[in-house]
Amino acid sequence: MEAYDMTIKVGKTTICFVAPSSVTDSEIERILDEFHFAGWAILEEIQEKEESKIL
């Protein structure tokens, strides 16, 4: 069986957790930038839809 970082057993269910591989600070920054970009795009789309309902 493969080694996991943490394993929990709940009844007949086994939940296995695997930690992410090492990530550099620059990779973390890039990922956060992508999340923020996606979040703002979603907010702008919601705002545009709300504004079109008002008009």
PDB file of N, CA, C and O in Angstrom:
ATOM      1  N   MET A   1       0.841  -1.182   0.000  1.00  0.00           N
ATOM      2  CA  MET A   1       0.000   0.000   0.000  1.00  0.00           C
ATOM      3  C   MET A   1       0.886   1.245   0.000  1.00  0.00           C
ATOM      4  O   MET A   1       1.943   1.267   0.632  1.00  0.00           O
ATOM      5  N   GLU A   2       0.443   2.283  -0.717  1.00  0.00           N
ATOM      6  CA  GLU A   2       1.201   3.533  -0.836  1.00  0.00           C
ATOM      7  C   GLU A   2       1.202   4.280   0.490  1.00  0.00           C
ATOM      8  O   GLU A   2       0.220   4.231   1.231  1.00  0.00           O
ATOM      9  N   ALA A   3       2.283   4.963   0.792  1.00  0.00           N
ATOM     10  CA  ALA A   3       2.387   5.730   2.035  1.00  0.00           C
ATOM     11  C   ALA A   3       1.675   7.075   1.861  1.00  0.00           C
ATOM     12  O   ALA A   3       1.837   7.749   0.843  1.00  0.00           O
ATOM     13  N   TYR A   4       0.897   7.448   2.857  1.00  0.00           N
ATOM     14  CA  TYR A   4       0.172   8.712   2.842  1.00  0.00           C
ATOM     15  C   TYR A   4       0.642   9.577   4.008  1.00  0.00           C
ATOM     16  O   TYR A   4       1.218   9.081   4.977  1.00  0.00           O
ATOM     17  N   ASP A   5       0.385  10.880   3.895  1.00  0.00           N
ATOM     18  CA  ASP A   5       0.778  11.792   4.966  1.00  0.00           C
ATOM     19  C   ASP A   5      -0.128  11.636   6.183  1.00  0.00           C
ATOM     20  O   ASP A   5       0.308  11.812   7.321  1.00  0.00           O
ATOM     21  N   MET A   6      -1.392  11.306   5.930  1.00  0.00           N
ATOM     22  CA  MET A   6      -2.316  11.073   7.030  1.00  0.00           C
ATOM     23  C   MET A   6      -3.444  10.180   6.523  1.00  0.00           C
ATOM     24  O   MET A   6      -3.894  10.325   5.387  1.00  0.00           O
ATOM     25  N   THR A   7      -3.893   9.266   7.360  1.00  0.00           N
ATOM     26  CA  THR A   7      -4.991   8.382   7.014  1.00  0.00           C
ATOM     27  C   THR A   7      -5.983   8.375   8.167  1.00  0.00           C
ATOM     28  O   THR A   7      -5.604   8.238   9.331  1.00  0.00           O
ATOM     29  N   ILE A   8      -7.274   8.526   7.823  1.00  0.00           N
ATOM     30  CA  ILE A   8      -8.335   8.510   8.813  1.00  0.00           C
ATOM     31  C   ILE A   8      -9.327   7.428   8.413  1.00  0.00           C
ATOM     32  O   ILE A   8      -9.649   7.291   7.233  1.00  0.00           O
ATOM     33  N   LYS A   9      -9.807   6.670   9.363  1.00  0.00           N
ATOM     34  CA  LYS A   9     -10.801   5.643   9.089  1.00  0.00           C
ATOM     35  C   LYS A   9     -12.085   6.053   9.795  1.00  0.00           C
ATOM     36  O   LYS A   9     -12.097   6.261  11.009  1.00  0.00           O
ATOM     37  N   VAL A  10     -13.171   6.166   9.027  1.00  0.00           N
ATOM     38  CA  VAL A  10     -14.482   6.516   9.557  1.00  0.00           C
ATOM     39  C   VAL A  10     -15.434   5.406   9.141  1.00  0.00           C
ATOM     40  O   VAL A  10     -15.819   5.312   7.976  1.00  0.00           O
ATOM     41  N   GLY A  11     -15.804   4.583  10.080  1.00  0.00           N
ATOM     42  CA  GLY A  11     -16.646   3.431   9.746  1.00  0.00           C
ATOM     43  C   GLY A  11     -15.903   2.524   8.788  1.00  0.00           C
ATOM     44  O   GLY A  11     -14.795   2.076   9.081  1.00  0.00           O
ATOM     45  N   LYS A  12     -16.510   2.252   7.641  1.00  0.00           N
ATOM     46  CA  LYS A  12     -15.886   1.394   6.632  1.00  0.00           C
ATOM     47  C   LYS A  12     -15.132   2.205   5.577  1.00  0.00           C
ATOM     48  O   LYS A  12     -14.627   1.651   4.601  1.00  0.00           O
ATOM     49  N   THR A  13     -15.063   3.511   5.783  1.00  0.00           N
ATOM     50  CA  THR A  13     -14.413   4.400   4.817  1.00  0.00           C
ATOM     51  C   THR A  13     -13.029   4.795   5.306  1.00  0.00           C
ATOM     52  O   THR A  13     -12.859   5.177   6.464  1.00  0.00           O
ATOM     53  N   THR A  14     -12.036   4.703   4.419  1.00  0.00           N
ATOM     54  CA  THR A  14     -10.683   5.146   4.722  1.00  0.00           C
ATOM     55  C   THR A  14     -10.390   6.389   3.890  1.00  0.00           C
ATOM     56  O   THR A  14     -10.538   6.373   2.668  1.00  0.00           O
ATOM     57  N   ILE A  15      -9.976   7.462   4.550  1.00  0.00           N
ATOM     58  CA  ILE A  15      -9.656   8.722   3.888  1.00  0.00           C
ATOM     59  C   ILE A  15      -8.149   8.917   3.976  1.00  0.00           C
ATOM     60  O   ILE A  15      -7.589   8.964   5.071  1.00  0.00           O
ATOM     61  N   CYS A  16      -7.492   9.030   2.827  1.00  0.00           N
ATOM     62  CA  CYS A  16      -6.038   9.181   2.773  1.00  0.00           C
ATOM     63  C   CYS A  16      -5.696  10.581   2.272  1.00  0.00           C
ATOM     64  O   CYS A  16      -6.250  11.050   1.278  1.00  0.00           O
ATOM     65  N   PHE A  17      -4.785  11.235   2.967  1.00  0.00           N
ATOM     66  CA  PHE A  17      -4.351  12.580   2.605  1.00  0.00           C
ATOM     67  C   PHE A  17      -2.918  12.540   2.113  1.00  0.00           C
ATOM     68  O   PHE A  17      -2.067  11.853   2.679  1.00  0.00           O
ATOM     69  N   VAL A  18      -2.665  13.292   1.043  1.00  0.00           N
ATOM     70  CA  VAL A  18      -1.320  13.404   0.488  1.00  0.00           C
ATOM     71  C   VAL A  18      -0.961  14.883   0.463  1.00  0.00           C
ATOM     72  O   VAL A  18      -1.684  15.689  -0.124  1.00  0.00           O
ATOM     73  N   ALA A  19       0.138  15.240   1.089  1.00  0.00           N
ATOM     74  CA  ALA A  19       0.584  16.630   1.103  1.00  0.00           C
ATOM     75  C   ALA A  19       1.129  17.002  -0.272  1.00  0.00           C
ATOM     76  O   ALA A  19       1.710  16.161  -0.957  1.00  0.00           O
ATOM     77  N   PRO A  20       0.946  18.251  -0.677  1.00  0.00           N
ATOM     78  CA  PRO A  20       1.503  18.671  -1.967  1.00  0.00           C
ATOM     79  C   PRO A  20       3.029  18.642  -1.932  1.00  0.00           C
ATOM     80  O   PRO A  20       3.653  18.759  -0.877  1.00  0.00           O
ATOM     81  N   SER A  21       3.595  18.483  -3.099  1.00  0.00           N
ATOM     82  CA  SER A  21       5.054  18.493  -3.192  1.00  0.00           C
ATOM     83  C   SER A  21       5.585  19.882  -2.843  1.00  0.00           C
ATOM     84  O   SER A  21       4.815  20.840  -2.765  1.00  0.00           O
ATOM     85  N   SER A  22       6.856  19.991  -2.638  1.00  0.00           N
ATOM     86  CA  SER A  22       7.459  21.281  -2.294  1.00  0.00           C
ATOM     87  C   SER A  22       7.198  22.299  -3.395  1.00  0.00           C
ATOM     88  O   SER A  22       7.325  21.999  -4.582  1.00  0.00           O
ATOM     89  N   VAL A  23       6.837  23.497  -2.984  1.00  0.00           N
ATOM     90  CA  VAL A  23       6.523  24.564  -3.917  1.00  0.00           C
ATOM     91  C   VAL A  23       7.385  25.768  -3.548  1.00  0.00           C
ATOM     92  O   VAL A  23       7.488  26.135  -2.377  1.00  0.00           O
ATOM     93  N   THR A  24       7.995  26.372  -4.550  1.00  0.00           N
ATOM     94  CA  THR A  24       8.837  27.541  -4.292  1.00  0.00           C
ATOM     95  C   THR A  24       7.975  28.773  -4.013  1.00  0.00           C
ATOM     96  O   THR A  24       6.787  28.797  -4.332  1.00  0.00           O
ATOM     97  N   ASP A  25       8.580  29.777  -3.423  1.00  0.00           N
ATOM     98  CA  ASP A  25       7.866  31.022  -3.134  1.00  0.00           C
ATOM     99  C   ASP A  25       7.337  31.664  -4.413  1.00  0.00           C
ATOM    100  O   ASP A  25       6.237  32.217  -4.416  1.00  0.00           O
ATOM    101  N   SER A  26       8.100  31.598  -5.491  1.00  0.00           N
ATOM    102  CA  SER A  26       7.651  32.203  -6.745  1.00  0.00           C
ATOM    103  C   SER A  26       6.460  31.443  -7.324  1.00  0.00           C
ATOM    104  O   SER A  26       5.580  32.052  -7.933  1.00  0.00           O
ATOM    105  N   GLU A  27       6.420  30.127  -7.144  1.00  0.00           N
ATOM    106  CA  GLU A  27       5.276  29.341  -7.614  1.00  0.00           C
ATOM    107  C   GLU A  27       4.028  29.669  -6.789  1.00  0.00           C
ATOM    108  O   GLU A  27       2.927  29.767  -7.330  1.00  0.00           O
ATOM    109  N   ILE A  28       4.209  29.837  -5.488  1.00  0.00           N
ATOM    110  CA  ILE A  28       3.088  30.212  -4.630  1.00  0.00           C
ATOM    111  C   ILE A  28       2.539  31.568  -5.057  1.00  0.00           C
ATOM    112  O   ILE A  28       1.325  31.749  -5.153  1.00  0.00           O
ATOM    113  N   GLU A  29       3.424  32.512  -5.312  1.00  0.00           N
ATOM    114  CA  GLU A  29       3.017  33.848  -5.747  1.00  0.00           C
ATOM    115  C   GLU A  29       2.255  33.784  -7.073  1.00  0.00           C
ATOM    116  O   GLU A  29       1.240  34.461  -7.239  1.00  0.00           O
ATOM    117  N   ARG A  30       2.739  32.975  -8.011  1.00  0.00           N
ATOM    118  CA  ARG A  30       2.072  32.825  -9.314  1.00  0.00           C
ATOM    119  C   ARG A  30       0.676  32.230  -9.136  1.00  0.00           C
ATOM    120  O   ARG A  30      -0.281  32.697  -9.752  1.00  0.00           O
ATOM    121  N   ILE A  31       0.560  31.206  -8.302  1.00  0.00           N
ATOM    122  CA  ILE A  31      -0.726  30.558  -8.066  1.00  0.00           C
ATOM    123  C   ILE A  31      -1.705  31.534  -7.417  1.00  0.00           C
ATOM    124  O   ILE A  31      -2.869  31.605  -7.813  1.00  0.00           O
ATOM    125  N   LEU A  32      -1.239  32.283  -6.426  1.00  0.00           N
ATOM    126  CA  LEU A  32      -2.105  33.279  -5.787  1.00  0.00           C
ATOM    127  C   LEU A  32      -2.551  34.350  -6.772  1.00  0.00           C
ATOM    128  O   LEU A  32      -3.705  34.779  -6.747  1.00  0.00           O
ATOM    129  N   ASP A  33      -1.639  34.784  -7.638  1.00  0.00           N
ATOM    130  CA  ASP A  33      -2.004  35.764  -8.665  1.00  0.00           C
ATOM    131  C   ASP A  33      -3.096  35.212  -9.569  1.00  0.00           C
ATOM    132  O   ASP A  33      -4.032  35.932  -9.917  1.00  0.00           O
ATOM    133  N   GLU A  34      -2.990  33.942  -9.954  1.00  0.00           N
ATOM    134  CA  GLU A  34      -4.007  33.317 -10.811  1.00  0.00           C
ATOM    135  C   GLU A  34      -5.352  33.227 -10.092  1.00  0.00           C
ATOM    136  O   GLU A  34      -6.395  33.468 -10.700  1.00  0.00           O
ATOM    137  N   PHE A  35      -5.335  32.881  -8.800  1.00  0.00           N
ATOM    138  CA  PHE A  35      -6.575  32.838  -8.021  1.00  0.00           C
ATOM    139  C   PHE A  35      -7.220  34.216  -7.947  1.00  0.00           C
ATOM    140  O   PHE A  35      -8.429  34.352  -8.135  1.00  0.00           O
ATOM    141  N   HIS A  36      -6.403  35.248  -7.671  1.00  0.00           N
ATOM    142  CA  HIS A  36      -6.942  36.603  -7.583  1.00  0.00           C
ATOM    143  C   HIS A  36      -7.505  37.055  -8.924  1.00  0.00           C
ATOM    144  O   HIS A  36      -8.566  37.676  -8.975  1.00  0.00           O
ATOM    145  N   PHE A  37      -6.804  36.748 -10.003  1.00  0.00           N
ATOM    146  CA  PHE A  37      -7.273  37.120 -11.338  1.00  0.00           C
ATOM    147  C   PHE A  37      -8.618  36.466 -11.615  1.00  0.00           C
ATOM    148  O   PHE A  37      -9.536  37.125 -12.104  1.00  0.00           O
ATOM    149  N   ALA A  38      -8.747  35.175 -11.310  1.00  0.00           N
ATOM    150  CA  ALA A  38     -10.003  34.449 -11.536  1.00  0.00           C
ATOM    151  C   ALA A  38     -11.116  35.013 -10.654  1.00  0.00           C
ATOM    152  O   ALA A  38     -12.249  35.173 -11.107  1.00  0.00           O
ATOM    153  N   GLY A  39     -10.795  35.310  -9.409  1.00  0.00           N
ATOM    154  CA  GLY A  39     -11.798  35.867  -8.502  1.00  0.00           C
ATOM    155  C   GLY A  39     -12.329  37.200  -8.978  1.00  0.00           C
ATOM    156  O   GLY A  39     -13.538  37.434  -8.952  1.00  0.00           O
ATOM    157  N   TRP A  40     -11.441  38.076  -9.414  1.00  0.00           N
ATOM    158  CA  TRP A  40     -11.878  39.383  -9.911  1.00  0.00           C
ATOM    159  C   TRP A  40     -12.702  39.234 -11.188  1.00  0.00           C
ATOM    160  O   TRP A  40     -13.670  39.968 -11.385  1.00  0.00           O
ATOM    161  N   ALA A  41     -12.335  38.303 -12.049  1.00  0.00           N
ATOM    162  CA  ALA A  41     -13.103  38.078 -13.272  1.00  0.00           C
ATOM    163  C   ALA A  41     -14.531  37.634 -12.932  1.00  0.00           C
ATOM    164  O   ALA A  41     -15.492  38.072 -13.564  1.00  0.00           O
ATOM    165  N   ILE A  42     -14.656  36.767 -11.933  1.00  0.00           N
ATOM    166  CA  ILE A  42     -15.981  36.307 -11.505  1.00  0.00           C
ATOM    167  C   ILE A  42     -16.791  37.470 -10.938  1.00  0.00           C
ATOM    168  O   ILE A  42     -17.963  37.640 -11.274  1.00  0.00           O
ATOM    169  N   LEU A  43     -16.155  38.273 -10.069  1.00  0.00           N
ATOM    170  CA  LEU A  43     -16.859  39.415  -9.483  1.00  0.00           C
ATOM    171  C   LEU A  43     -17.307  40.420 -10.540  1.00  0.00           C
ATOM    172  O   LEU A  43     -18.415  40.949 -10.462  1.00  0.00           O
ATOM    173  N   GLU A  44     -16.461  40.681 -11.516  1.00  0.00           N
ATOM    174  CA  GLU A  44     -16.815  41.616 -12.584  1.00  0.00           C
ATOM    175  C   GLU A  44     -17.982  41.084 -13.404  1.00  0.00           C
ATOM    176  O   GLU A  44     -18.870  41.845 -13.791  1.00  0.00           O
ATOM    177  N   GLU A  45     -17.984  39.781 -13.671  1.00  0.00           N
ATOM    178  CA  GLU A  45     -19.084  39.185 -14.434  1.00  0.00           C
ATOM    179  C   GLU A  45     -20.401  39.287 -13.657  1.00  0.00           C
ATOM    180  O   GLU A  45     -21.440  39.595 -14.239  1.00  0.00           O
ATOM    181  N   ILE A  46     -20.360  39.033 -12.361  1.00  0.00           N
ATOM    182  CA  ILE A  46     -21.560  39.148 -11.529  1.00  0.00           C
ATOM    183  C   ILE A  46     -22.056  40.588 -11.524  1.00  0.00           C
ATOM    184  O   ILE A  46     -23.255  40.840 -11.644  1.00  0.00           O
ATOM    185  N   GLN A  47     -21.127  41.531 -11.384  1.00  0.00           N
ATOM    186  CA  GLN A  47     -21.498  42.939 -11.371  1.00  0.00           C
ATOM    187  C   GLN A  47     -22.141  43.344 -12.693  1.00  0.00           C
ATOM    188  O   GLN A  47     -23.146  44.055 -12.690  1.00  0.00           O
ATOM    189  N   GLU A  48     -21.585  42.908 -13.822  1.00  0.00           N
ATOM    190  CA  GLU A  48     -22.153  43.238 -15.126  1.00  0.00           C
ATOM    191  C   GLU A  48     -23.564  42.668 -15.266  1.00  0.00           C
ATOM    192  O   GLU A  48     -24.446  43.335 -15.806  1.00  0.00           O
ATOM    193  N   LYS A  49     -23.783  41.458 -14.792  1.00  0.00           N
ATOM    194  CA  LYS A  49     -25.115  40.845 -14.869  1.00  0.00           C
ATOM    195  C   LYS A  49     -26.112  41.608 -14.002  1.00  0.00           C
ATOM    196  O   LYS A  49     -27.256  41.819 -14.404  1.00  0.00           O
ATOM    197  N   GLU A  50     -25.674  42.022 -12.808  1.00  0.00           N
ATOM    198  CA  GLU A  50     -26.543  42.781 -11.915  1.00  0.00           C
ATOM    199  C   GLU A  50     -26.887  44.141 -12.531  1.00  0.00           C
ATOM    200  O   GLU A  50     -28.029  44.593 -12.454  1.00  0.00           O
ATOM    201  N   GLU A  51     -25.895  44.783 -13.138  1.00  0.00           N
ATOM    202  CA  GLU A  51     -26.133  46.099 -13.760  1.00  0.00           C
ATOM    203  C   GLU A  51     -27.067  45.983 -14.949  1.00  0.00           C
ATOM    204  O   GLU A  51     -27.878  46.878 -15.187  1.00  0.00           O
ATOM    205  N   SER A  52     -26.967  44.890 -15.703  1.00  0.00           N
ATOM    206  CA  SER A  52     -27.863  44.718 -16.853  1.00  0.00           C
ATOM    207  C   SER A  52     -29.302  44.467 -16.414  1.00  0.00           C
ATOM    208  O   SER A  52     -30.230  44.765 -17.166  1.00  0.00           O
ATOM    209  N   LYS A  53     -29.507  43.926 -15.214  1.00  0.00           N
ATOM    210  CA  LYS A  53     -30.856  43.724 -14.688  1.00  0.00           C
ATOM    211  C   LYS A  53     -31.485  45.055 -14.314  1.00  0.00           C
ATOM    212  O   LYS A  53     -32.694  45.237 -14.454  1.00  0.00           O
ATOM    213  N   ILE A  54     -30.662  45.989 -13.835  1.00  0.00           N
ATOM    214  CA  ILE A  54     -31.147  47.287 -13.397  1.00  0.00           C
ATOM    215  C   ILE A  54     -31.575  48.130 -14.601  1.00  0.00           C
ATOM    216  O   ILE A  54     -32.577  48.842 -14.533  1.00  0.00           O
ATOM    217  N   LEU A  55     -30.830  48.054 -15.690  1.00  0.00           N
ATOM    218  CA  LEU A  55     -31.112  48.851 -16.873  1.00  0.00           C
ATOM    219  C   LEU A  55     -32.269  48.278 -17.576  1.00  0.00           C
ATOM    220  O   LEU A  55     -32.683  48.799 -18.611  1.00  0.00           O
TER     221      LEU A  55
END
